[in-house]
Amino acid sequence: MSENGPRFNSEQGPAAMDHRFAQILATIPDRPLPLLIAGPTAAGKSALALRIAEALDGEIVNADALQVYDGWRILTARPTPEDEARVPHHLYGHVPHDREYSVGAWLRDVQPLLEEIVARDRRPVIVGGTGLYFAALTEGLAEIPPVPPAIRAEATCRLEREGAPALAAELDPDTRARIDTRNPMRVLRAWEVLRATGRGLAAWQAATPPPLLPLSRCHPLVIEAGRDWLNARIAQRFEAMLTGGVLEEARAMQPRWNSAHPAARAIGATELIAHLRGEITLAEAAERVCLLTRQYAKRQRSWFRGRMARWPRIALP
């Protein structure tokens, strides 16, 4: 077990683990296509990617929106220094904790990186749990201008005061037909875009450029993890984080803590800081972190089922 928690399906014995890995490896084409591995948090994506990269002369590229930030290495389950020494890892911890980093910024960073890896005759292994990153990579990304803070504040205020149906009623028909109007965050985003640009979200999406890496030019995989198995791993992983020094990591972050910073969105960051301030017990923090992580994993699984229906599945355990 590493400082970041249980490794790839480590509840099984070594022989069973090797057999399962051999089964997965056999599904990957011999052609050096880029490999994409998506899956819910704590499912063992990073450990699986590491073994595959070692077996196939690969280099690992991060596709997790919180692992890009510095500071929270243990809490966000970034690869350990030992793992990074085994094969090259890219786009981990390279963004200051207080700087915004968008899907578009990630895509701009990824493009030259993939070209460099291929030029070295190595296989890119892109791994993470952020569905938007994979969608942008394989489907393309609409280059929508940033929404001004004033409009964002207006949208949030109206959503809280009037509710999502009121905002949805003001959307253009094409956008209203395309988005899930039962999802307040989707409605909020669409309203912000229309208000800021005068152009509906559907129109922006229709102008999306071709994807950088369409599914026909890569080998995608989604990890499907059983709920009870994954929930147990989530609890085990947080215990391993505590043993591995996540409280010390939080103490190091405390002097520069700001809940408005992007890296503060890391699950558990708020709870650990609250514990260090004496506001909650460690047991209360742990319970809250595990609950939030289970909820996040549920949202990830829903995204993968809805948006990655064409991706081949790996069932775990």
SEMAR-212410 format. One line per 5 residues: their letters; for each residue z negated, y, x negated of N, C-alpha, C, O, CB. Coordinates in steps of 0.05 Angstrom, whole numbers. Each point is the difference from the previous one (the first is absolute). Glycine has a CB too. Layout:
// residues N
a	Z,Y,X,Z,Y,X,Z,Y,X,Z,Y,X,Z,Y,X; ...
//
This chain:
// residues 317
mseng	0,-24,-17,0,24,17,0,25,-18,-16,2,-18,-8,-27,55; 42,43,-30,2,25,-15,-19,21,11,-13,-5,21,61,-5,-33; -49,33,-1,-17,21,11,10,10,27,-16,12,15,6,1,-62; 35,-18,54,11,9,25,-2,-20,23,9,6,22,22,22,-49; -43,-52,22,-4,-18,22,14,-27,-5,11,-4,-22,-15,43,52
prfns	4,-56,-10,11,-27,-3,29,0,-6,15,17,11,-50,-33,20; 44,-1,-48,28,-1,-7,16,-16,20,-11,-8,21,-2,11,-69; 39,-6,42,18,-12,19,-10,-27,10,0,-20,-15,37,44,-7; -46,-25,47,-9,-24,14,-19,-16,-17,1,-25,-1,42,24,24; -62,14,-36,-17,-13,-19,-21,-18,13,-16,-13,-14,23,51,-16
eqgpa	-9,-38,57,-18,-18,13,8,-30,-4,-16,-18,2,6,54,32; 36,-40,-39,9,-27,-5,-4,-7,-30,-5,17,-16,39,-13,53; -31,-30,-43,-3,-9,-27,25,8,-16,21,7,12,-50,-45,3; 27,36,-42,23,8,-16,26,-16,6,22,12,0,-55,0,-35; 30,-38,40,24,-16,5,14,9,26,24,2,1,-46,-41,-25
amdhr	5,45,45,12,9,25,13,27,-3,21,6,11,-56,-32,14; 22,44,-41,11,26,-4,26,-2,-15,20,14,8,-66,5,-10; 48,-35,-18,25,-4,-15,22,-11,17,23,8,-2,-49,-15,-40; 19,-12,60,20,-12,18,10,21,19,25,2,4,-47,-46,-8; 4,60,15,9,21,19,17,21,-14,20,9,11,-61,-16,16
faqil	34,14,-51,16,20,-16,27,-12,-5,20,15,2,-61,4,-23; 43,-44,13,26,-13,-5,17,0,25,24,4,-2,-45,-33,-33; 9,25,58,15,1,25,12,28,5,23,3,7,-52,-38,12; 13,55,-24,9,28,4,22,7,-21,20,12,7,-66,1,11; 41,-21,-42,19,6,-21,28,-12,5,20,11,-6,-58,-8,-27
atipd	37,-27,46,25,-14,6,17,14,20,24,-5,2,-47,-37,-13; 11,60,27,15,15,20,15,24,-11,16,13,14,-49,-29,20; 26,24,-59,11,24,-11,27,-6,-14,1,-19,-16,-48,38,9; 68,-5,13,27,-6,-12,-1,3,-30,-15,16,-12,37,-1,54; -4,-31,-55,2,2,-29,13,26,-8,-6,11,-22,10,-60,19
rplpl	13,60,20,12,26,-7,-22,21,-3,-19,0,16,61,-12,10; -40,29,-46,-22,19,-5,-2,23,19,1,23,-8,4,-35,-40; -6,6,74,-3,20,20,-28,12,-1,-19,-14,-5,53,-9,34; -37,49,-23,-27,11,2,-16,-15,22,11,-8,20,6,53,-36; -42,-50,10,-17,-14,19,-20,19,13,-12,16,-14,16,-58,-14
liagp	-6,41,54,-18,17,15,-22,-18,13,7,-19,14,30,54,-5; -62,-28,-14,-22,-15,12,-18,19,15,-13,17,-11,14,-51,-27; -1,30,65,-17,16,17,-21,-18,13,4,-24,2,33,57,7; -60,-21,-2,-20,-16,13,-25,17,5,-3,22,-11,21,-63,-11; -36,31,39,-24,15,6,-19,1,-24,1,-16,-18,4,3,66
taagk	-23,32,-47,-20,3,-21,-17,-25,-3,-7,-13,20,6,62,-10; -5,-55,-35,-18,-23,-7,14,-27,3,-14,-21,-3,-24,49,17; 64,-29,-9,13,-25,4,8,-14,-27,9,-23,1,8,41,43; -19,-3,-66,7,-12,-26,27,8,-10,12,-15,-16,-41,-22,28; 40,59,-2,27,9,-8,2,5,-30,19,-10,-13,-13,30,58
salal	-25,-6,-56,2,8,-28,-1,-24,-19,15,-2,-19,-36,45,30; 3,-63,-4,-1,-23,-17,25,-17,2,9,-12,-20,-59,12,26; 61,-2,18,25,-15,4,22,14,-15,16,-14,-14,-31,-2,59; 17,42,-43,21,15,-14,-2,-4,-30,20,-2,-14,-19,35,50; -26,-33,-47,-4,-4,-28,10,-27,-9,14,-2,-21,-54,32,23
riaea	34,-51,12,9,-27,-7,31,-2,1,12,-12,-18,-55,-7,35; 54,31,4,29,0,2,13,16,-22,20,-9,-12,-24,4,61; -6,28,-55,11,17,-22,-1,-15,-26,19,2,-16,-33,39,40; -8,-55,-30,-2,-15,-25,21,-23,0,11,-6,-21,-60,17,18; 53,-24,26,18,-22,1,30,8,-1,17,-15,-10,-52,-9,36
ldgei	41,48,-17,28,9,3,7,24,-17,19,14,6,-20,-33,40; -14,24,-67,5,24,-17,2,25,16,19,15,-2,6,-45,-30; -46,35,48,0,23,17,-18,22,-9,-16,-4,-18,26,-26,55; -7,53,-25,-18,23,-3,-9,9,27,17,1,19,6,13,-62; -48,-8,46,-12,5,27,1,30,6,-6,17,-17,-23,-57,12
vnada	37,46,29,2,28,10,-18,3,25,2,-16,18,46,21,-37; -65,14,19,-19,4,21,13,12,25,16,19,-1,-52,-13,-33; 29,-18,57,9,11,26,-24,2,19,1,-7,23,45,-14,-29; -68,32,-5,-24,5,15,-7,30,-2,-3,10,-22,-14,-58,14; 14,61,30,-2,29,1,-26,10,-12,-2,24,-7,31,-24,46
lqvyd	-50,-16,-41,-25,9,-11,-4,-9,-29,-15,12,-15,-4,-13,60; 33,-20,-53,-2,-9,-28,15,19,-19,-2,-4,-25,-3,-43,41; 20,66,-5,14,19,-18,-20,20,-12,7,12,-20,35,-17,48; -65,8,-16,-19,21,-9,-18,-9,-22,-8,-24,-2,9,43,48; -9,0,-63,-19,-7,-21,-28,0,12,-4,9,23,34,12,-59
gwril	-49,-30,20,-28,1,8,-11,-25,14,-19,-12,-10,26,60,14; 6,-57,18,-11,-22,15,14,-26,-8,13,-12,17,-23,43,21; 8,-40,-62,13,-25,-8,-12,-24,14,14,-16,12,-4,36,-57; -37,-23,44,-12,-23,12,1,1,31,7,-20,12,-38,17,-52; 25,26,51,-1,2,29,26,-6,14,1,-11,21,-37,44,-27
tarpt	58,-24,-7,27,-5,12,12,-26,-10,23,-6,6,-17,55,-3; -21,-65,-18,9,-26,-10,25,1,-17,17,-17,2,-37,-3,39; 22,41,-57,22,2,-19,-2,-23,-20,-22,-10,-5,24,60,10; 20,-59,-17,-1,-20,-20,-19,7,-23,-2,24,-7,49,-37,18; -60,-7,-22,-19,5,-22,15,6,-26,24,-6,-2,-57,-24,24
pedea	20,42,-42,14,4,-26,10,-27,-11,20,0,-14,-49,40,6; 13,-61,12,9,-27,-10,26,-8,14,18,-11,-14,-66,-2,5; 50,17,35,25,-6,14,23,17,-10,23,-10,-4,-49,-4,44; 21,39,-45,21,18,-9,10,-7,-28,22,7,-7,-42,29,36; 2,-49,-44,8,-8,-27,18,-25,1,15,-5,-20,-57,24,2
rvphh	42,-33,39,16,-25,2,29,6,6,18,-13,-12,-58,-11,28; 46,42,1,27,9,6,0,30,5,-21,11,7,34,-56,12; 9,59,-23,0,29,5,-5,6,30,12,-13,17,20,19,-55; -48,14,43,-6,9,27,8,30,2,-4,15,-19,-34,-49,25; 49,42,16,10,28,3,-10,13,26,-4,-14,20,44,2,-47
lyghv	-44,38,26,-8,17,23,-28,-7,10,-5,1,25,53,3,-13; -66,-11,-30,-28,-4,8,-16,23,-13,1,4,-25,5,-55,29; -22,65,12,-18,20,-11,13,23,-14,-13,13,-17,-19,-49,13; 57,41,10,15,21,-14,-1,27,13,11,20,-10,18,-56,-7; -42,38,41,-1,25,15,-29,11,0,-18,-16,7,58,1,22
phdre	-44,40,-36,-28,11,2,-11,-3,28,14,2,20,-3,31,-56; -37,-38,38,-13,-7,25,2,23,21,-3,-6,24,-28,-23,-49; 35,54,16,1,22,18,28,10,7,3,21,13,-47,-8,-31; 64,-29,10,28,9,5,13,-17,22,-3,-24,0,6,39,-48; 11,-1,66,15,-14,21,23,-16,-13,13,10,-18,-26,25,53
ysvga	18,-58,-24,21,-17,-10,13,-14,24,-12,-16,14,-12,8,-59; 49,15,50,14,-9,24,16,-25,-4,4,-9,-23,-3,56,38; 9,-58,7,18,-23,-2,25,9,-16,10,-16,-16,-27,-3,60; 27,43,-39,23,10,-14,-5,2,-30,18,-6,-16,-4,31,56; -38,-16,-48,-7,1,-28,0,-28,-13,10,-3,-22,-37,45,30
wlrdv	16,-61,6,0,-27,-10,28,-11,-3,7,-12,-20,-51,4,43; 61,14,-3,28,-10,-2,15,13,-24,15,-13,-13,-15,6,63; -6,33,-55,13,13,-23,-10,-12,-26,15,-1,-20,-10,43,47; -30,-50,-28,-11,-12,-24,11,-28,-4,5,-9,-23,-46,36,28; 45,-41,17,9,-28,-2,29,-3,-9,6,-18,-16,-38,8,52
qplle	50,28,-28,28,-4,-5,6,-2,-30,13,-20,-8,-4,46,49; -17,-7,-58,7,-4,-29,-16,-23,-12,10,-12,-19,-1,61,16; -32,-55,13,-16,-21,-10,14,-27,4,0,-17,-19,-42,43,28; 53,-31,14,14,-25,5,24,-2,-18,6,-22,-10,-21,23,58; 29,21,-52,23,-1,-18,-9,-7,-29,14,-15,-13,9,50,41
eivar	-45,-24,-37,-10,-6,-27,-8,-30,-2,6,-13,-20,-22,61,16; 3,-58,24,-9,-28,-1,24,-19,-1,1,-19,-16,-43,31,41; 62,-7,-8,24,-16,0,15,2,-27,10,-20,-10,-6,26,60; -3,18,-61,13,4,-26,-14,-16,-22,13,-6,-20,1,52,35; -39,-52,-12,-15,-17,-19,4,-30,5,-13,-16,-12,-20,53,7
drrpv	51,-43,24,5,-28,8,-26,-13,11,-5,-24,-5,41,21,-30; -52,18,49,-24,-10,12,2,4,31,16,17,9,-43,-8,-51; 11,-24,56,1,1,30,-22,18,11,-24,-4,-6,43,-42,6; -12,66,16,-20,16,13,-15,-17,22,13,-13,16,14,55,-25; -53,-41,8,-17,-13,20,-16,22,14,-20,10,-11,17,-54,-15
ivggt	11,53,49,-12,22,14,-20,-11,20,7,-15,18,35,43,-23; -67,-20,2,-21,-13,16,-19,22,11,-7,19,-13,10,-61,-16; -11,38,54,-19,18,12,-3,-5,30,12,-18,11,0,52,-46; -29,-17,47,-5,-3,29,8,24,16,-7,1,24,-29,-30,-36; 50,48,1,8,24,14,28,-4,12,20,2,-13,-48,27,-17
glyfa	28,-34,56,25,-6,14,20,22,-2,24,-5,-2,-49,-24,32; 16,54,-30,19,23,-1,15,0,-26,23,8,-1,-53,18,31; 17,-34,-52,14,-1,-26,23,-20,1,22,6,-9,-65,7,-14; 37,-36,34,21,-21,1,22,8,20,24,-5,-6,-58,-30,-5; 27,48,33,20,9,19,18,21,-13,25,-1,3,-56,-8,35
alteg	19,28,-53,17,21,-13,18,-13,-21,23,8,-3,-59,25,11; 26,-53,-22,15,-13,-21,24,-15,11,22,1,-11,-63,-4,-17; 37,-12,50,20,-19,10,16,11,23,21,-11,7,-50,-25,-22; 19,58,28,14,11,23,10,28,-4,16,10,16,-44,-40,13; 17,44,-49,7,27,-5,-22,19,11,-17,-9,16,66,-2,-14
laeip	-49,35,-12,-20,20,8,12,26,8,16,12,-15,-48,-34,-17; 25,31,56,9,26,9,-14,22,-16,-25,0,-1,35,-18,47; 4,36,-58,-12,21,-16,-8,24,18,14,20,1,14,-34,-41; -50,10,54,-9,21,19,-17,20,-15,-18,-8,-16,18,-25,54; 5,59,-35,-16,20,-14,-29,-2,7,-7,-9,22,46,40,-22
pvppa	-57,-23,-18,-29,-1,5,-7,18,24,12,21,4,-21,-30,-52; -11,0,63,-9,15,23,-21,20,-10,-19,-7,-13,28,-32,45; -6,65,-26,-19,20,-9,-28,-6,11,-3,-10,23,40,44,-25; -58,-28,-13,-27,-6,9,-7,13,27,-15,-12,15,2,9,-63; 23,27,53,-6,13,26,10,-16,23,-13,-2,21,14,46,-44
iraea	23,-55,21,12,-16,22,-15,-26,2,-5,-10,22,50,31,-29; -53,-33,-15,-16,-25,0,-26,5,15,-9,-17,16,30,2,-59; -34,37,37,-25,7,13,4,4,30,-16,-9,17,-1,29,-60; 39,-6,50,6,5,28,4,-27,15,-9,-4,22,29,48,-34; -5,-62,-1,6,-26,12,-26,-16,5,-4,-12,21,49,12,-43
tcrle	-62,0,2,-25,-15,2,-18,11,22,-12,-14,16,14,3,-64; -3,38,50,-16,13,20,10,-7,28,-15,-6,18,5,44,-50; 36,-37,35,12,-6,27,-4,-29,7,-5,-7,23,38,43,-30; -30,-54,-13,-4,-28,6,-29,-5,10,-4,-15,19,38,3,-54; -53,24,22,-28,-3,7,-5,12,28,-16,-11,15,2,11,-64
regap	26,23,55,-5,14,24,15,-11,24,-10,-2,22,1,42,-50; 35,-47,24,18,-7,22,8,-29,1,8,-10,21,8,56,-23; -19,-60,-21,8,-28,-1,29,-4,-8,16,18,2,-50,-26,33; 40,-17,-43,27,-6,-9,22,3,22,22,9,-7,-43,-41,-25; 16,25,57,21,4,20,11,28,2,24,4,4,-45,-40,21
alaae	4,56,-29,9,28,2,19,6,-23,20,13,4,-63,0,18; 37,-23,-46,18,5,-23,25,-17,3,22,10,-6,-61,-1,-23; 37,-33,39,24,-17,3,19,12,20,25,-2,-3,-52,-38,-7; 17,54,30,17,12,20,18,22,-11,20,7,11,-54,-18,23; 26,22,-57,15,22,-12,20,-10,-21,15,16,-12,-54,14,20
ldpdt	39,-55,-14,19,-11,-19,28,-2,11,4,0,24,-41,-26,-45; 57,26,3,27,-3,9,4,-29,10,-15,-18,-8,31,52,-25; 2,-38,52,3,-27,13,5,-22,-20,-11,-22,3,29,45,36; -1,-19,-60,6,-21,-19,-25,-9,-15,-5,-24,-3,51,42,-2; -62,1,-4,-25,-7,-14,-20,-14,19,-12,-19,-8,19,58,-23
rarid	-9,-28,55,-19,-12,19,7,-29,6,-17,-17,5,9,63,15; 34,-52,-19,9,-27,6,-4,-19,-24,-2,-24,3,35,43,29; -35,-8,-56,-1,-16,-24,-28,-7,-8,-5,-22,-10,47,42,-5; -61,-2,18,-27,-4,-11,-18,-14,21,7,-1,24,-1,42,-54; -28,-51,20,-20,-11,18,-18,22,10,-18,10,-14,18,-54,-11
trnpm	5,53,50,-14,23,10,-29,-6,7,-15,18,7,58,-1,11; -50,-43,-19,-28,-7,4,-17,3,-25,-24,-2,0,39,-30,35; -1,37,-58,-13,3,-26,-3,30,-5,19,14,-6,0,-58,-12; -44,55,20,-3,29,-3,9,11,-27,11,22,-2,-49,-26,32; 35,-12,-51,8,9,-27,31,2,-2,10,18,-13,-52,-38,-6
rvlra	56,2,32,29,1,0,9,25,16,19,14,-9,-16,-65,5; -15,56,26,7,23,17,-7,26,-16,16,18,0,-25,-44,42; -14,26,-55,-8,24,-15,21,6,-22,8,23,-3,-56,-33,12; 55,-10,-24,20,3,-21,27,11,11,11,18,-11,-34,-55,-16; 32,25,48,26,8,12,-2,29,10,19,15,-4,-9,-63,17
wevlr	-32,55,-1,-3,28,10,0,19,-23,12,21,1,-37,-37,39; 10,10,-62,-1,17,-23,27,5,-12,7,23,-6,-52,-40,-3; 61,-4,7,27,2,-12,17,18,17,14,18,-10,-18,-64,-11; 4,42,47,16,16,18,-8,29,-1,16,18,-1,-9,-57,31; -33,44,-30,-11,27,0,7,14,-26,5,24,-1,-42,-38,31
atgrg	35,0,-52,4,12,-27,30,4,-7,7,20,-13,-50,-42,-1; 60,4,23,28,1,-9,20,7,23,22,7,-6,-34,-41,-28; 3,33,59,18,5,22,19,-23,4,20,2,15,-24,45,-24; -1,-70,-4,17,-23,2,-17,-25,5,-21,-3,-12,55,24,-19; -25,-38,50,-16,-23,7,-2,-21,-22,18,-2,-17,-4,11,64
laawq	-35,-24,-46,-4,-21,-20,23,-20,1,8,-10,-21,-57,16,24; 59,-12,20,22,-19,3,25,10,-15,14,-16,-12,-32,1,56; 23,41,-43,23,11,-14,-3,-2,-30,18,-6,-14,-10,37,53; -33,-25,-48,-5,-3,-29,4,-29,-9,12,-5,-21,-44,43,23; 22,-57,14,2,-28,-7,29,-9,0,8,-18,-15,-54,10,33
aatpp	62,19,1,29,-8,1,15,9,-25,20,-12,-7,-22,16,57; -8,17,-63,13,10,-25,-12,-13,-25,5,10,-22,4,33,46; -24,-65,-21,-12,-13,-23,21,-10,-19,19,-14,9,-58,1,20; 36,18,-55,20,-10,-20,-3,-30,-3,-20,-12,9,19,56,-33; 21,-57,11,-2,-29,-4,-25,-7,-16,-9,15,-16,59,-18,18
pllpl	-61,-21,3,-24,-8,-14,5,-6,-29,22,-7,-8,-39,-12,50; -3,24,-58,1,-6,-29,4,-30,-5,14,-7,-18,-42,48,9; 14,-57,25,0,-29,-5,1,-15,27,-20,-9,9,-6,15,-52; 50,-9,55,2,-14,25,-8,-29,-3,0,-11,-22,36,42,37; -44,-43,7,-10,-28,-1,21,-19,-12,-8,-20,-11,-21,30,51
srchp	54,-4,-37,21,-18,-10,1,0,-31,12,-18,-12,14,27,53; -40,10,-53,1,2,-30,-28,-6,-12,-5,7,-24,42,27,28; -54,-46,11,-27,-7,-11,-10,-26,14,14,-10,18,-24,59,-28; -13,-58,1,-12,-24,13,-27,8,11,-19,2,-15,44,-33,-17; -27,36,58,-25,9,11,-18,-23,10,10,-21,8,13,63,6
lviea	-49,-38,-16,-20,-20,9,-23,15,14,-8,21,-10,21,-54,-27; -23,22,58,-24,11,14,-21,-22,0,6,-23,8,22,55,20; -52,-26,-37,-22,-18,2,-12,1,28,-8,21,9,-2,-16,-59; 9,-28,63,-13,-2,26,-27,-14,-5,-1,-23,-8,45,21,34; -65,16,-20,-27,-11,-6,-15,-4,26,0,17,18,-1,6,-62
grdwl	-12,-46,47,-16,-5,23,-23,19,2,-12,8,-20,24,-56,17; -19,57,27,-20,21,4,-27,-8,-12,-12,16,-15,37,-1,56; -35,-38,-33,-27,-8,-10,0,-3,-30,-20,8,-13,12,-31,57; 29,11,-55,1,-3,-29,1,27,-14,-14,4,-20,38,-48,26; -9,62,5,3,26,-12,-26,16,2,-9,14,-19,58,-14,29
naria	-62,-2,13,-26,14,4,-21,-9,-20,-15,16,-10,26,-10,58; -11,-32,-53,-19,-11,-20,7,11,-28,-19,6,-15,13,-48,43; 31,44,-34,8,10,-26,-7,30,-3,-7,9,-22,44,-43,20; -35,49,24,-7,28,-1,-29,3,-8,-7,17,-16,42,-7,51; -52,-26,-22,-29,2,-6,-5,-9,-29,-16,13,-14,5,-22,62
qrfea	24,-12,-57,-4,-10,-27,9,21,-20,-12,4,-21,18,-51,37; 17,60,-10,10,20,-19,-18,23,-3,-4,10,-22,50,-24,35; -58,24,9,-18,23,-3,-25,-8,-16,-10,15,-15,27,4,58; -27,-44,-39,-23,-9,-16,8,-1,-29,-16,8,-18,-1,-35,56; 42,19,-44,9,-1,-28,3,28,-11,-5,5,-23,29,-48,32
mltgg	-16,62,8,2,28,-9,-28,11,-7,-2,14,-20,42,-7,49; -60,-14,-13,-27,9,-7,-9,-11,-26,-12,14,-17,1,-11,66; 16,-29,-53,-7,-13,-26,16,12,-23,-10,2,-22,-1,-44,47; 36,49,-19,18,10,-21,-4,30,-7,14,9,-18,18,-43,33; -50,48,-1,-5,27,-8,11,22,18,3,23,-9,-4,-40,-36
vleea	6,11,70,11,21,18,-20,23,5,9,22,5,20,-57,16; -55,29,-22,-19,22,3,0,19,-24,-2,24,4,-27,-55,24; 33,20,-51,2,17,-24,26,16,2,0,24,-8,-26,-57,-20; 47,21,38,25,15,4,-4,23,19,10,22,-4,16,-64,-5; -41,37,31,-6,21,19,-17,23,-12,5,23,5,-2,-57,32
ramqp	-22,26,-54,-16,21,-13,17,17,-18,-4,25,-2,-36,-56,3; 60,19,-14,17,16,-17,18,18,16,8,22,-10,-8,-59,-23; 7,30,57,16,16,18,-16,21,15,12,20,9,19,-58,-5; -57,34,-2,-16,18,17,1,29,-8,2,17,18,-32,-55,-11; 30,46,-33,1,28,-6,25,14,9,0,24,5,-28,-34,-44
rwnsa	50,-5,41,25,13,9,8,-9,29,23,2,8,-9,0,-56; -34,-13,63,6,-10,26,7,23,19,-14,21,1,-17,-59,-9; 52,34,23,8,19,21,14,-17,22,20,-13,-6,-15,53,-27; -16,-41,56,10,-17,21,29,8,8,14,-16,13,-61,9,4; 56,31,-24,27,8,6,20,-9,-20,24,1,5,-43,39,17
hpaar	10,-50,-45,19,-10,-20,14,-25,10,-13,-17,13,-15,37,-50; 53,-24,30,15,-24,9,-14,-26,-8,0,-19,17,42,45,-20; -52,-28,-21,-13,-25,-9,-25,-7,16,-9,-23,0,28,31,-45; -30,12,59,-24,-5,16,6,-18,24,-18,-10,13,0,54,-27; 44,-49,20,8,-17,22,-4,-30,-8,2,-17,18,31,51,-3
aigat	-39,-40,-39,-5,-27,-8,-23,-12,17,-21,12,2,37,-2,-49; -12,-33,59,-20,-12,17,-25,-5,-17,1,-14,-20,35,-7,50; -58,31,-21,-26,-4,-13,-9,24,-17,-23,2,-7,34,-49,6; 8,65,-5,-8,23,-16,-21,17,13,-21,7,-12,67,-6,-8; -42,6,45,-19,17,15,-27,-14,2,-21,13,-3,59,8,29
eliah	-38,-47,-21,-24,-15,4,-16,-2,-26,-25,2,0,47,-28,37; -8,21,-59,-15,-2,-26,-12,27,-8,-22,1,-10,53,-38,-4; -16,58,18,-11,27,-6,-24,6,18,-20,11,-9,66,5,-5; -44,-24,40,-22,4,18,-25,-15,-9,-22,9,2,54,-2,36; -28,-32,-48,-22,-15,-10,-13,13,-24,-24,1,-2,46,-43,19
lrgei	-5,51,-36,-11,13,-24,-15,26,7,-18,8,-14,56,-28,-12; -31,32,48,-14,24,9,-26,-6,16,-14,18,8,58,5,-7; -49,-49,3,-23,-8,15,2,2,30,-20,-1,14,-5,16,-53; 50,-13,49,4,3,28,1,-27,15,-7,-1,24,32,43,-34; -17,-63,-3,1,-27,11,-9,-20,-21,2,6,-24,35,7,57
tlaea	-45,-36,-24,-8,-21,-19,25,-14,-11,22,3,11,-66,-10,13; 41,-8,-45,23,-15,-11,9,-21,20,24,-4,2,-41,12,-49; -2,-20,61,8,-20,20,17,12,22,19,-11,9,-60,-15,-19; 33,50,19,15,14,20,28,8,-10,20,-2,15,-63,19,5; 44,-8,-45,26,7,-12,18,-25,-1,24,2,7,-46,35,-34
aervc	11,-59,18,16,-25,-3,10,-9,27,23,-8,3,-50,-5,-43; 10,14,61,8,-8,27,23,18,10,20,-10,12,-66,-7,-3; 43,42,-14,21,19,9,26,-4,-15,22,1,12,-58,32,0; 35,-37,-38,24,-4,-16,15,-25,9,24,1,3,-46,23,-42; 7,-45,43,14,-25,8,12,3,28,22,-11,5,-55,-15,-33
lltrq	20,40,46,11,4,27,26,17,-2,20,-8,12,-67,5,8; 46,24,-35,24,17,-3,23,-15,-13,23,3,7,-53,37,-10; 23,-57,-16,21,-16,-14,12,-20,19,24,-5,-1,-48,11,-43; 8,-19,61,10,-19,19,19,14,20,21,-10,7,-63,-18,-12; 34,52,13,17,15,19,26,8,-13,21,-1,13,-62,18,10
yakrq	40,-9,-48,24,7,-15,19,-24,-3,24,3,4,-50,33,-29; 14,-59,19,16,-24,-3,14,-7,26,23,-10,1,-54,-6,-37; 17,20,58,12,-6,27,24,19,4,21,-9,10,-66,-6,8; 42,40,-25,23,19,4,23,-8,-19,24,1,9,-56,36,3; 26,-46,-36,21,-9,-18,15,-24,12,25,0,0,-51,17,-39
rswfr	12,-36,49,13,-24,11,17,7,23,22,-11,4,-60,-17,-18; 29,47,31,17,9,22,26,13,-9,21,-4,11,-63,10,16; 39,11,-48,24,13,-12,19,-21,-10,24,2,6,-51,39,-18; 17,-60,-3,18,-20,-12,14,-16,21,24,-7,-3,-54,5,-37; 16,-5,62,13,-15,21,22,17,14,21,-10,6,-63,-16,1
grmar	36,52,-3,19,16,14,23,11,-16,23,0,9,-60,12,19; 32,-4,-53,20,13,-16,13,-18,-21,21,6,-12,-46,35,19; 13,-64,-12,10,-18,-21,7,-28,12,-5,-20,-13,-21,45,-22; 36,-25,59,5,-25,13,21,-17,-14,0,-24,2,-11,46,41; 29,-9,-59,21,-14,-14,-9,-11,-27,15,-15,-13,18,44,37
wpria	-57,-21,-33,-9,-8,-26,-10,-29,1,-15,-7,18,3,54,-30; 19,-64,-8,-12,-27,-2,-31,2,-2,-11,18,-13,53,-35,-8; -55,-3,32,-29,-1,0,-12,-20,-20,12,-21,-5,-10,35,53; -25,-7,-59,-17,-19,-15,-26,-2,15,-15,19,3,37,-7,-48; -28,-36,55,-24,-4,15,-23,-7,-18,2,-18,-17,24,3,57
lp	-48,29,-38,-25,-6,-15,-23,-1,19,0,14,20,18,10,-61; -38,-41,36,-3,-16,-25,18,-24,0,0,-15,-19,-47,30,15
//
